[in-house]
Amino acid sequence: MEEKKQEQTIEKGVFRTNLLLPWLTTDLEVTTKRFIGYNRNTLLGLIPFGKNEVTFPLKNIASVSTSTKFHGKRFAFGLFFVLASLAGLSDNFASSVIFFLIGILPLLNSYTSTFKITNNAGESPTIEISILEKGNVQSFANKVNDAIVYETA
């Protein structure tokens, strides 16, 4: 009688998706049979409001990679509000603080790291992660690629 192989966790990671909001995290896990990822959905980019789950059997994953990306629109939006807050600082302090807070979040998150999963059909869903987590995400991606090689060998 053939013994079934139990699913075991190979690597698990919790990664920050936002530099200033540590409660917004992405949970990634690779087991002996599949890859699982949970990315938080947010309300107004601040409040966690559910999560998005990505699951792939290892046999259906062609590759996993990481990259970095500069978001020009986020940068311009954030820079506009930060500069507007500095310009209006002497006129109205309260509105300047609000403008600064509105601008600093997208400004600091304009350069991000991306975790990309390419399946056998060529689809490539991505998960965006804070640039500060790039080294940890790359290490996790290497573990996933090792698991793919081991599973398909």
Summary of the structure (lengths in Angstrom):
residues: 153
radius of gyration: 19.5
end to end distance: 22.7
largest distance: 80.4
contacts: 445
relative contact order: 0.20
helix: 37%
strand: 39%
